[in-house]
Amino acid sequence: MNTVILAAGKGERLMPVTAEMPKCLVPLGDKPLIEYSLEALVANGISGITIVTGYQAEKLDYLVDKYPEAGIELVFNPKYATANNIYSLWVVKDRILDGFRLLNSDIIYHPEILARSVASDQTHIVLDDVKDLAEEEMKVYLQSGQLSRISKLLDPEISAGEYIGIMAFGAERAKTMVETMDSMIESDELDCFYEHVIDKLCVENPVSFVSTEGMPWTEIDTHEDLAFAREEILPGVLQGIQSQAQV
């Protein structure tokens, strides 16, 4: 199963911090944001990692040598400035047909969250089904304990939780996802999230989920998010990393 990290984002809402770096390289503690995911993947025995780049792509070149055990390959998204993240996933479609694991590059999370995702052999998304929801989040509906809808447009009052930006699709679902993306790209539907593809698919074929079970995580889009990550989330993440290292 190939692993894909989507790291093409410019991070406009984090300017001027991201004026000279991709959002995934924003410092958090003693390392850039993306390195937490790389180290968590390696700790779980994951290699063969594809990083989809875009804005200031050359700034990510150092990761190949810094994490040789990760087997990193960088793939450039030529439409990073004009298309949404559906295109970032589509440019690596040939790498995901046999099944794939996907991580957004702008998240920080307790390492046990990824460990639980890796341990699951089902097609799934990782879901925070504990937090209170607002309009901005990528929300989900559940039916009979499985994902039946995913969209930012869903009603937070009846949504079951927030998709955190980690998922794994087996080969059968991956092929269907690629076929759906092909159709959307051909129709010039570039200004949408890859989650929109999942939303289309799970209407007829519900998707399982792995819960964060209240463990700390956050997405970083704004300066407020970054401050929250540094002050509230990072201490728990570092504690989790230390605990895993002692096992």
FILUMLUM-467657 format. One record per residue: x, y, z of N, C-alpha, C in turn; residue in three letters. Coordinates in steps of 0.02 Angstrom, whole numbers. Example, Ala and Ser with C-alpha at 12.3 -4.5 7.8 and 13.67 -1.06 7.14 Angstrom:
+--------+--------+--------+--------+--------+--------+--------+--------+--------+------+
!   n.c1 !   n.c2 !   n.c3 !  ca.c1 !  ca.c2 !  ca.c3 !   c.c1 !   c.c2 !   c.c3 ! type !
+--------+--------+--------+--------+--------+--------+--------+--------+--------+------+
!    660 !   -284 !    390 !    615 !   -225 !    390 !    660 !   -165 !    390 !  ALA !
!    642 !   -112 !    354 !    684 !    -53 !    357 !    645 !      2 !    394 !  SER !
+--------+--------+--------+--------+--------+--------+--------+--------+--------+------+
//
This chain:
+--------+--------+--------+--------+--------+--------+--------+--------+--------+------+
!   n.c1 !   n.c2 !   n.c3 !  ca.c1 !  ca.c2 !  ca.c3 !   c.c1 !   c.c2 !   c.c3 ! type !
+--------+--------+--------+--------+--------+--------+--------+--------+--------+------+
!     43 !    -60 !      0 !      0 !      0 !      0 !     44 !     62 !      0 !  MET !
!     39 !    102 !    -52 !     78 !    164 !    -55 !     50 !    215 !     -7 !  ASN !
!     93 !    258 !     18 !     72 !    312 !     62 !     84 !    379 !     28 !  THR !
!     33 !    421 !     29 !     35 !    486 !     -4 !     24 !    541 !     48 !  VAL !
!     68 !    590 !     48 !     59 !    650 !     89 !     47 !    709 !     42 !  ILE !
!     -9 !    742 !     50 !    -25 !    799 !      7 !      4 !    862 !     38 !  LEU !
!     56 !    890 !      5 !     93 !    946 !     34 !    102 !   1003 !    -15 !  ALA !
!     53 !   1013 !    -59 !     59 !   1064 !   -110 !     35 !   1132 !    -87 !  ALA !
!      4 !   1136 !    -29 !    -30 !   1196 !     -7 !     15 !   1256 !      6 !  GLY !
!    -11 !   1314 !    -10 !     26 !   1376 !     -1 !     16 !   1405 !     69 !  LYS !
!    -40 !   1392 !     99 !    -53 !   1417 !    166 !    -62 !   1492 !    169 !  GLY !
!   -106 !   1517 !    127 !   -115 !   1590 !    122 !   -138 !   1622 !    188 !  GLU !
!   -177 !   1585 !    227 !   -201 !   1613 !    290 !   -148 !   1614 !    345 !  ARG !
!    -89 !   1586 !    329 !    -34 !   1588 !    376 !     20 !   1638 !    355 !  LEU !
!      6 !   1678 !    304 !     53 !   1730 !    286 !     61 !   1779 !    345 !  MET !
!    120 !   1808 !    356 !    181 !   1803 !    315 !    225 !   1744 !    331 !  PRO !
!    205 !   1701 !    379 !    246 !   1643 !    397 !    261 !   1600 !    336 !  VAL !
!    212 !   1591 !    292 !    220 !   1547 !    234 !    244 !   1584 !    171 !  THR !
!    266 !   1646 !    179 !    292 !   1683 !    121 !    355 !   1651 !     94 !  ALA !
!    392 !   1616 !    136 !    456 !   1587 !    115 !    459 !   1512 !    123 !  GLU !
!    401 !   1480 !    134 !    400 !   1407 !    143 !    331 !   1380 !    131 !  MET !
!    325 !   1316 !    110 !    259 !   1284 !    107 !    230 !   1279 !    177 !  PRO !
!    164 !   1274 !    182 !    133 !   1270 !    248 !    158 !   1211 !    288 !  LYS !
!    172 !   1156 !    255 !    193 !   1096 !    291 !    261 !   1102 !    325 !  CYS !
!    298 !   1155 !    309 !    363 !   1167 !    341 !    360 !   1218 !    397 !  LEU !
!    301 !   1241 !    414 !    295 !   1288 !    470 !    322 !   1254 !    533 !  VAL !
!    365 !   1289 !    571 !    396 !   1259 !    630 !    344 !   1246 !    685 !  PRO !
!    350 !   1187 !    716 !    308 !   1169 !    772 !    353 !   1133 !    822 !  LEU !
!    369 !   1165 !    877 !    418 !   1136 !    922 !    486 !   1138 !    890 !  GLY !
!    520 !   1080 !    888 !    588 !   1078 !    863 !    594 !   1054 !    791 !  ASP !
!    537 !   1049 !    755 !    541 !   1025 !    686 !    483 !   1052 !    645 !  LYS !
!    489 !   1049 !    579 !    433 !   1069 !    536 !    374 !   1020 !    543 !  PRO !
!    315 !   1046 !    530 !    253 !   1008 !    538 !    254 !    940 !    504 !  LEU !
!    276 !    937 !    442 !    272 !    875 !    403 !    316 !    821 !    432 !  ILE !
!    368 !    840 !    468 !    414 !    789 !    494 !    382 !    747 !    549 !  GLU !
!    332 !    774 !    583 !    297 !    733 !    633 !    262 !    674 !    599 !  TYR !
!    231 !    686 !    541 !    199 !    631 !    505 !    250 !    582 !    477 !  SER !
!    305 !    607 !    450 !    356 !    563 !    423 !    384 !    517 !    478 !  LEU !
!    398 !    546 !    535 !    426 !    506 !    589 !    375 !    457 !    617 !  GLU !
!    311 !    476 !    618 !    259 !    430 !    641 !    251 !    372 !    592 !  ALA !
!    254 !    387 !    527 !    249 !    334 !    476 !    307 !    285 !    482 !  LEU !
!    367 !    311 !    487 !    427 !    268 !    494 !    422 !    226 !    557 !  VAL !
!    399 !    255 !    612 !    392 !    218 !    675 !    342 !    160 !    668 !  ALA !
!    296 !    166 !    621 !    247 !    113 !    609 !    267 !     67 !    552 !  ASN !
!    330 !     72 !    531 !    356 !     27 !    480 !    334 !     44 !    410 !  GLY !
!    313 !    106 !    398 !    288 !    127 !    332 !    345 !    159 !    293 !  ILE !
!    354 !    136 !    231 !    402 !    167 !    185 !    369 !    171 !    116 !  SER !
!    406 !    196 !     67 !    376 !    206 !      1 !    326 !    263 !      3 !  GLY !
!    349 !    321 !     28 !    305 !    378 !     39 !    311 !    428 !    -18 !  ILE !
!    255 !    445 !    -48 !    252 !    496 !   -101 !    228 !    561 !    -71 !  THR !
!    266 !    614 !    -80 !    245 !    680 !    -58 !    228 !    722 !   -119 !  ILE !
!    166 !    744 !   -122 !    144 !    786 !   -178 !    159 !    859 !   -161 !  VAL !
!    201 !    890 !   -201 !    224 !    958 !   -186 !    192 !   1008 !   -234 !  THR !
!    202 !   1072 !   -218 !    176 !   1125 !   -261 !    213 !   1189 !   -246 !  GLY !
!    184 !   1230 !   -203 !    213 !   1293 !   -183 !    282 !   1284 !   -153 !  TYR !
!    332 !   1319 !   -182 !    401 !   1315 !   -159 !    423 !   1243 !   -149 !  GLN !
!    410 !   1202 !   -200 !    422 !   1130 !   -196 !    494 !   1112 !   -178 !  ALA !
!    542 !   1152 !   -202 !    612 !   1136 !   -191 !    630 !   1137 !   -117 !  GLU !
!    591 !   1171 !    -76 !    605 !   1174 !     -4 !    595 !   1106 !     30 !  LYS !
!    562 !   1059 !     -5 !    550 !    993 !     24 !    601 !    941 !      2 !  LEU !
!    647 !    960 !    -42 !    696 !    912 !    -68 !    737 !    880 !    -13 !  ASP !
!    753 !    916 !     40 !    796 !    891 !     93 !    768 !    829 !    128 !  TYR !
!    702 !    820 !    125 !    671 !    765 !    160 !    693 !    697 !    134 !  LEU !
!    709 !    693 !     69 !    730 !    630 !     39 !    792 !    603 !     74 !  VAL !
!    841 !    646 !     86 !    903 !    625 !    118 !    896 !    621 !    194 !  ASP !
!    855 !    663 !    223 !    848 !    663 !    296 !    813 !    600 !    321 !  LYS !
!    767 !    574 !    281 !    729 !    514 !    300 !    737 !    459 !    249 !  TYR !
!    798 !    432 !    241 !    809 !    381 !    189 !    768 !    318 !    200 !  PRO !
!    753 !    302 !    264 !    714 !    243 !    279 !    641 !    249 !    258 !  GLU !
!    620 !    311 !    243 !    551 !    322 !    222 !    540 !    310 !    147 !  ALA !
!    595 !    306 !    109 !    588 !    295 !     37 !    547 !    348 !      3 !  GLY !
!    563 !    411 !     17 !    522 !    467 !     -7 !    534 !    482 !    -81 !  ILE !
!    479 !    492 !   -117 !    481 !    519 !   -184 !    437 !    581 !   -186 !  GLU !
!    461 !    632 !   -221 !    424 !    695 !   -226 !    393 !    699 !   -296 !  LEU !
!    329 !    717 !   -297 !    292 !    725 !   -361 !    262 !    795 !   -361 !  VAL !
!    277 !    832 !   -413 !    255 !    902 !   -418 !    186 !    907 !   -448 !  PHE !
!    143 !    946 !   -416 !     77 !    961 !   -443 !     80 !   1027 !   -481 !  ASN !
!     78 !   1025 !   -547 !     86 !   1087 !   -586 !     29 !   1136 !   -580 !  PRO !
!    -28 !   1113 !   -552 !    -86 !   1157 !   -546 !   -101 !   1174 !   -473 !  LYS !
!    -49 !   1172 !   -431 !    -60 !   1184 !   -359 !    -91 !   1252 !   -345 !  TYR !
!    -77 !   1301 !   -389 !   -101 !   1370 !   -376 !   -172 !   1381 !   -401 !  ALA !
!   -197 !   1337 !   -443 !   -263 !   1349 !   -474 !   -314 !   1294 !   -459 !  THR !
!   -292 !   1236 !   -438 !   -338 !   1180 !   -425 !   -337 !   1164 !   -350 !  ALA !
!   -391 !   1132 !   -328 !   -395 !   1111 !   -258 !   -360 !   1044 !   -249 !  ASN !
!   -365 !   1015 !   -189 !   -324 !    956 !   -174 !   -345 !    893 !   -211 !  ASN !
!   -403 !    893 !   -246 !   -419 !    836 !   -288 !   -365 !    825 !   -341 !  ILE !
!   -337 !    880 !   -366 !   -286 !    874 !   -418 !   -220 !    847 !   -389 !  TYR !
!   -205 !    865 !   -327 !   -145 !    839 !   -296 !   -148 !    763 !   -290 !  SER !
!   -206 !    736 !   -275 !   -213 !    664 !   -272 !   -214 !    633 !   -342 !  LEU !
!   -246 !    667 !   -388 !   -252 !    640 !   -456 !   -184 !    634 !   -490 !  TRP !
!   -137 !    679 !   -477 !    -72 !    675 !   -511 !    -32 !    613 !   -490 !  VAL !
!    -52 !    580 !   -436 !    -18 !    518 !   -417 !    -65 !    458 !   -424 !  VAL !
!   -113 !    463 !   -469 !   -164 !    411 !   -474 !   -134 !    343 !   -490 !  LYS !
!    -80 !    341 !   -530 !    -50 !    277 !   -547 !    -17 !    243 !   -487 !  ASP !
!     -3 !    282 !   -434 !     29 !    255 !   -375 !    -21 !    230 !   -323 !  ARG !
!    -84 !    244 !   -332 !   -133 !    227 !   -280 !   -182 !    173 !   -301 !  ILE !
!   -176 !    148 !   -362 !   -225 !    100 !   -387 !   -227 !     35 !   -348 !  LEU !
!   -171 !     15 !   -317 !   -169 !    -47 !   -280 !   -186 !    -38 !   -206 !  ASP !
!   -213 !     21 !   -190 !   -228 !     37 !   -121 !   -179 !     88 !    -95 !  GLY !
!   -202 !    131 !    -50 !   -158 !    184 !    -27 !   -179 !    209 !     41 !  PHE !
!   -130 !    239 !     74 !   -141 !    276 !    136 !   -128 !    349 !    120 !  ARG !
!   -171 !    394 !    144 !   -164 !    465 !    129 !   -163 !    506 !    193 !  LEU !
!   -118 !    555 !    195 !   -116 !    602 !    250 !   -113 !    673 !    222 !  LEU !
!   -153 !    717 !    250 !   -145 !    788 !    237 !    -82 !    812 !    274 !  ASN !
!    -47 !    860 !    246 !     17 !    880 !    275 !     10 !    935 !    326 !  SER !
!    -50 !    961 !    337 !    -59 !   1017 !    383 !    -92 !    997 !    448 !  ASP !
!    -79 !    935 !    470 !   -108 !    911 !    533 !    -53 !    889 !    580 !  ILE !
!    -67 !    896 !    644 !    -23 !    871 !    698 !    -68 !    828 !    742 !  ILE !
!    -43 !    769 !    763 !    -87 !    722 !    797 !    -46 !    676 !    842 !  TYR !
!    -79 !    650 !    892 !    -49 !    600 !    937 !    -29 !    539 !    895 !  HIS !
!     31 !    513 !    904 !     54 !    458 !    861 !     12 !    395 !    865 !  PRO !
!    -24 !    385 !    920 !    -67 !    326 !    926 !   -124 !    329 !    876 !  GLU !
!   -144 !    388 !    855 !   -197 !    394 !    805 !   -176 !    360 !    740 !  ILE !
!   -115 !    376 !    718 !    -91 !    344 !    657 !    -80 !    269 !    667 !  LEU !
!    -55 !    250 !    725 !    -44 !    179 !    739 !   -109 !    139 !    733 !  ALA !
!   -163 !    167 !    757 !   -228 !    133 !    752 !   -253 !    130 !    681 !  ARG !
!   -239 !    182 !    642 !   -258 !    181 !    571 !   -219 !    127 !    535 !  SER !
!   -153 !    124 !    547 !   -110 !     74 !    514 !   -132 !      3 !    532 !  VAL !
!   -155 !     -6 !    594 !   -175 !    -73 !    617 !   -240 !    -98 !    585 !  ALA !
!   -280 !    -52 !    557 !   -343 !    -71 !    527 !   -333 !    -97 !    457 !  SER !
!   -365 !   -152 !    441 !   -360 !   -180 !    372 !   -421 !   -162 !    331 !  ASP !
!   -463 !   -117 !    356 !   -523 !    -96 !    320 !   -510 !    -29 !    284 !  GLN !
!   -547 !    -19 !    230 !   -549 !     48 !    200 !   -582 !     94 !    251 !  THR !
!   -548 !    149 !    268 !   -575 !    191 !    321 !   -548 !    262 !    317 !  HIS !
!   -582 !    307 !    351 !   -556 !    373 !    367 !   -545 !    376 !    442 !  ILE !
!   -505 !    424 !    465 !   -496 !    434 !    536 !   -542 !    492 !    556 !  VAL !
!   -582 !    480 !    608 !   -636 !    525 !    627 !   -630 !    547 !    700 !  LEU !
!   -633 !    612 !    710 !   -640 !    639 !    778 !   -714 !    643 !    793 !  ASP !
!   -739 !    594 !    831 !   -810 !    591 !    847 !   -823 !    614 !    918 !  ASP !
!   -776 !    656 !    945 !   -782 !    681 !   1013 !   -793 !    757 !   1014 !  VAL !
!   -757 !    794 !    972 !   -757 !    867 !    976 !   -824 !    898 !    956 !  LYS !
!   -834 !    959 !    979 !   -892 !    998 !    956 !   -877 !   1024 !    886 !  ASP !
!   -928 !   1026 !    844 !   -918 !   1043 !    774 !   -944 !   1113 !    757 !  LEU !
!   -912 !   1143 !    707 !   -933 !   1208 !    681 !   -941 !   1202 !    605 !  ALA !
!   -955 !   1258 !    572 !   -969 !   1257 !    500 !   -908 !   1239 !    458 !  GLU !
!   -848 !   1258 !    479 !   -788 !   1253 !    438 !   -763 !   1182 !    430 !  GLU !
!   -777 !   1138 !    479 !   -747 !   1072 !    479 !   -771 !   1027 !    422 !  GLU !
!   -729 !    978 !    404 !   -748 !    926 !    356 !   -788 !    874 !    395 !  MET !
!   -853 !    880 !    393 !   -897 !    841 !    436 !   -922 !    778 !    401 !  LYS !
!   -946 !    731 !    442 !   -971 !    668 !    414 !  -1038 !    650 !    444 !  VAL !
!  -1078 !    614 !    405 !  -1137 !    580 !    429 !  -1121 !    505 !    433 !  TYR !
!  -1150 !    472 !    482 !  -1143 !    400 !    488 !  -1210 !    366 !    479 !  LEU !
!  -1209 !    307 !    450 !  -1269 !    266 !    444 !  -1249 !    195 !    462 !  GLN !
!  -1283 !    167 !    512 !  -1266 !    100 !    536 !  -1192 !     94 !    553 !  SER !
!  -1164 !    147 !    583 !  -1095 !    145 !    606 !  -1043 !    155 !    552 !  GLY !
!  -1064 !    173 !    491 !  -1016 !    185 !    438 !  -1029 !    252 !    404 !  GLN !
!   -977 !    278 !    372 !   -980 !    342 !    339 !  -1028 !    340 !    279 !  LEU !
!  -1077 !    386 !    279 !  -1123 !    389 !    223 !  -1119 !    455 !    185 !  SER !
!  -1091 !    507 !    216 !  -1081 !    572 !    184 !  -1019 !    605 !    215 !  ARG !
!   -984 !    645 !    175 !   -928 !    685 !    201 !   -927 !    751 !    162 !  ILE !
!   -929 !    807 !    198 !   -930 !    872 !    166 !   -926 !    926 !    220 !  SER !
!   -898 !    984 !    200 !   -900 !   1041 !    245 !   -970 !   1071 !    250 !  LYS !
!  -1014 !   1053 !    203 !  -1080 !   1083 !    199 !  -1131 !   1047 !    243 !  LEU !
!  -1112 !    992 !    276 !  -1159 !    955 !    317 !  -1177 !    994 !    380 !  LEU !
!  -1235 !    979 !    407 !  -1259 !   1011 !    467 !  -1219 !    988 !    528 !  ASP !
!  -1184 !   1034 !    561 !  -1144 !   1013 !    619 !  -1186 !    984 !    676 !  PRO !
!  -1250 !   1003 !    679 !  -1293 !    980 !    734 !  -1307 !    905 !    730 !  GLU !
!  -1306 !    878 !    669 !  -1321 !    807 !    661 !  -1263 !    767 !    633 !  ILE !
!  -1205 !    800 !    626 !  -1146 !    765 !    602 !  -1114 !    724 !    659 !  SER !
!  -1080 !    671 !    640 !  -1052 !    625 !    690 !   -981 !    643 !    710 !  ALA !
!   -949 !    687 !    673 !   -881 !    705 !    689 !   -846 !    738 !    631 !  GLY !
!   -780 !    748 !    639 !   -739 !    781 !    589 !   -686 !    734 !    562 !  GLU !
!   -681 !    730 !    497 !   -626 !    694 !    464 !   -562 !    732 !    477 !  TYR !
!   -509 !    698 !    501 !   -449 !    735 !    522 !   -395 !    740 !    469 !  ILE !
!   -404 !    704 !    412 !   -353 !    709 !    360 !   -307 !    649 !    355 !  GLY !
!   -331 !    591 !    381 !   -295 !    527 !    374 !   -345 !    475 !    351 !  ILE !
!   -327 !    437 !    300 !   -372 !    385 !    275 !   -332 !    329 !    243 !  MET !
!   -364 !    272 !    232 !   -333 !    216 !    197 !   -387 !    182 !    155 !  ALA !
!   -372 !    172 !     91 !   -418 !    140 !     44 !   -386 !     77 !     16 !  PHE !
!   -423 !     22 !     17 !   -400 !    -39 !    -15 !   -404 !    -33 !    -91 !  GLY !
!   -378 !    -85 !   -125 !   -369 !    -82 !   -198 !   -436 !    -71 !   -234 !  ALA !
!   -488 !   -108 !   -214 !   -552 !   -102 !   -250 !   -580 !    -31 !   -246 !  GLU !
!   -580 !     -3 !   -186 !   -605 !     65 !   -178 !   -559 !    116 !   -211 !  ARG !
!   -494 !    102 !   -209 !   -446 !    149 !   -239 !   -458 !    155 !   -315 !  ALA !
!   -471 !     98 !   -347 !   -483 !    100 !   -419 !   -547 !    139 !   -435 !  LYS !
!   -598 !    129 !   -394 !   -660 !    167 !   -405 !   -649 !    241 !   -394 !  THR !
!   -607 !    257 !   -344 !   -593 !    327 !   -330 !   -556 !    359 !   -389 !  MET !
!   -508 !    323 !   -417 !   -470 !    349 !   -474 !   -516 !    359 !   -534 !  VAL !
!   -560 !    312 !   -547 !   -608 !    319 !   -602 !   -652 !    381 !   -593 !  GLU !
!   -674 !    392 !   -531 !   -716 !    451 !   -517 !   -676 !    515 !   -526 !  THR !
!   -614 !    516 !   -502 !   -572 !    575 !   -511 !   -559 !    588 !   -585 !  MET !
!   -546 !    535 !   -624 !   -534 !    543 !   -696 !   -593 !    580 !   -728 !  ASP !
!   -654 !    558 !   -710 !   -714 !    588 !   -739 !   -720 !    661 !   -718 !  SER !
!   -706 !    676 !   -656 !   -712 !    744 !   -631 !   -659 !    790 !   -662 !  MET !
!   -598 !    765 !   -668 !   -545 !    806 !   -698 !   -560 !    818 !   -772 !  ILE !
!   -585 !    767 !   -806 !   -604 !    776 !   -876 !   -658 !    828 !   -884 !  GLU !
!   -702 !    833 !   -834 !   -756 !    883 !   -835 !   -733 !    950 !   -807 !  SER !
!   -668 !    956 !   -793 !   -638 !   1018 !   -767 !   -664 !   1036 !   -698 !  ASP !
!   -680 !    986 !   -658 !   -701 !    997 !   -589 !   -638 !    998 !   -545 !  GLU !
!   -601 !   1052 !   -549 !   -537 !   1056 !   -514 !   -541 !   1092 !   -447 !  LEU !
!   -593 !   1131 !   -438 !   -598 !   1171 !   -377 !   -639 !   1135 !   -324 !  ASP !
!   -617 !   1074 !   -307 !   -652 !   1037 !   -255 !   -602 !    994 !   -216 !  CYS !
!   -623 !    971 !   -159 !   -581 !    930 !   -117 !   -585 !    857 !   -139 !  PHE !
!   -532 !    819 !   -124 !   -536 !    747 !   -138 !   -590 !    714 !    -95 !  TYR !
!   -607 !    745 !    -39 !   -661 !    720 !      2 !   -728 !    719 !    -35 !  GLU !
!   -735 !    762 !    -85 !   -795 !    762 !   -126 !   -802 !    696 !   -165 !  HIS !
!   -745 !    668 !   -184 !   -745 !    603 !   -218 !   -769 !    549 !   -169 !  VAL !
!   -743 !    551 !   -108 !   -764 !    503 !    -58 !   -839 !    509 !    -46 !  ILE !
!   -864 !    571 !    -44 !   -935 !    583 !    -33 !   -976 !    550 !    -87 !  ASP !
!   -954 !    555 !   -149 !   -989 !    523 !   -204 !   -991 !    447 !   -196 !  LYS !
!   -934 !    419 !   -175 !   -928 !    346 !   -172 !   -966 !    316 !   -114 !  LEU !
!   -965 !    350 !    -56 !   -992 !    317 !      3 !  -1068 !    320 !      6 !  CYS !
!  -1100 !    356 !    -39 !  -1173 !    355 !    -42 !  -1198 !    284 !    -55 !  VAL !
!  -1164 !    248 !   -100 !  -1184 !    180 !   -115 !  -1142 !    128 !    -79 !  GLU !
!  -1081 !    147 !    -60 !  -1036 !    100 !    -27 !  -1006 !    133 !     35 !  ASN !
!  -1040 !    127 !     92 !  -1017 !    160 !    152 !   -945 !    140 !    171 !  PRO !
!   -911 !    187 !    203 !   -841 !    179 !    221 !   -836 !    174 !    297 !  VAL !
!   -791 !    132 !    321 !   -781 !    125 !    393 !   -741 !    184 !    420 !  SER !
!   -733 !    187 !    486 !   -693 !    240 !    515 !   -654 !    214 !    575 !  PHE !
!   -599 !    248 !    589 !   -560 !    237 !    650 !   -566 !    300 !    692 !  VAL !
!   -585 !    294 !    754 !   -595 !    351 !    798 !   -530 !    375 !    829 !  SER !
!   -524 !    441 !    837 !   -468 !    469 !    874 !   -476 !    456 !    949 !  THR !
!   -536 !    440 !    970 !   -551 !    427 !   1041 !   -528 !    483 !   1086 !  GLU !
!   -534 !    544 !   1061 !   -518 !    602 !   1102 !   -445 !    619 !   1107 !  GLY !
!   -402 !    580 !   1073 !   -330 !    597 !   1076 !   -317 !    662 !   1039 !  MET !
!   -265 !    700 !   1060 !   -255 !    767 !   1033 !   -233 !    767 !    960 !  PRO !
!   -261 !    815 !    923 !   -242 !    827 !    853 !   -270 !    895 !    834 !  TRP !
!   -245 !    924 !    780 !   -277 !    982 !    751 !   -251 !    992 !    680 !  THR !
!   -292 !   1025 !    641 !   -272 !   1049 !    575 !   -247 !   1121 !    583 !  GLU !
!   -197 !   1139 !    544 !   -169 !   1207 !    550 !   -181 !   1245 !    485 !  ILE !
!   -228 !   1292 !    489 !   -244 !   1335 !    431 !   -228 !   1408 !    444 !  ASP !
!   -234 !   1428 !    508 !   -230 !   1499 !    525 !   -179 !   1510 !    581 !  THR !
!   -165 !   1574 !    595 !   -121 !   1590 !    650 !   -150 !   1567 !    717 !  HIS !
!   -216 !   1570 !    723 !   -249 !   1546 !    783 !   -240 !   1471 !    790 !  GLU !
!   -246 !   1435 !    735 !   -235 !   1362 !    736 !   -164 !   1346 !    757 !  ASP !
!   -116 !   1384 !    731 !    -46 !   1372 !    746 !    -32 !   1383 !    820 !  LEU !
!    -59 !   1437 !    848 !    -51 !   1450 !    919 !    -83 !   1395 !    961 !  ALA !
!   -142 !   1372 !    941 !   -176 !   1317 !    976 !   -135 !   1253 !    973 !  PHE !
!   -106 !   1239 !    914 !    -65 !   1180 !    906 !     -5 !   1182 !    952 !  ALA !
!     28 !   1239 !    955 !     88 !   1245 !    996 !     73 !   1241 !   1070 !  ARG !
!     19 !   1272 !   1091 !      4 !   1278 !   1162 !    -36 !   1219 !   1190 !  GLU !
!    -83 !   1193 !   1150 !   -130 !   1144 !   1176 !   -119 !   1073 !   1150 !  GLU !
!    -97 !   1066 !   1088 !    -93 !   1000 !   1057 !    -23 !    970 !   1061 !  ILE !
!     28 !   1010 !   1048 !     96 !    984 !   1044 !    118 !    949 !   1109 !  LEU !
!    104 !    975 !   1168 !    126 !    939 !   1229 !    101 !    867 !   1231 !  PRO !
!     38 !    856 !   1213 !     11 !    788 !   1213 !     42 !    744 !   1159 !  GLY !
!     56 !    774 !   1102 !     89 !    738 !   1048 !    159 !    716 !   1069 !  VAL !
!    196 !    762 !   1098 !    265 !    745 !   1120 !    264 !    692 !   1175 !  LEU !
!    215 !    695 !   1218 !    209 !    644 !   1270 !    196 !    576 !   1239 !  GLN !
!    153 !    576 !   1186 !    139 !    513 !   1152 !    200 !    486 !   1116 !  GLY !
!    239 !    529 !   1085 !    300 !    507 !   1052 !    349 !    477 !   1102 !  ILE !
!    356 !    510 !   1159 !    400 !    485 !   1211 !    377 !    418 !   1238 !  GLN !
!    313 !    410 !   1248 !    286 !    347 !   1273 !    298 !    290 !   1224 !  SER !
!    288 !    303 !   1160 !    300 !    251 !   1109 !    374 !    232 !   1106 !  GLN !
!    418 !    281 !   1115 !    490 !    268 !   1112 !    512 !    223 !   1170 !  ALA !
!    476 !    225 !   1225 !    494 !    186 !   1284 !    469 !    114 !   1282 !  GLN !
!    423 !    101 !   1235 !    395 !     34 !   1230 !    446 !    -15 !   1201 !  VAL !
+--------+--------+--------+--------+--------+--------+--------+--------+--------+------+
//
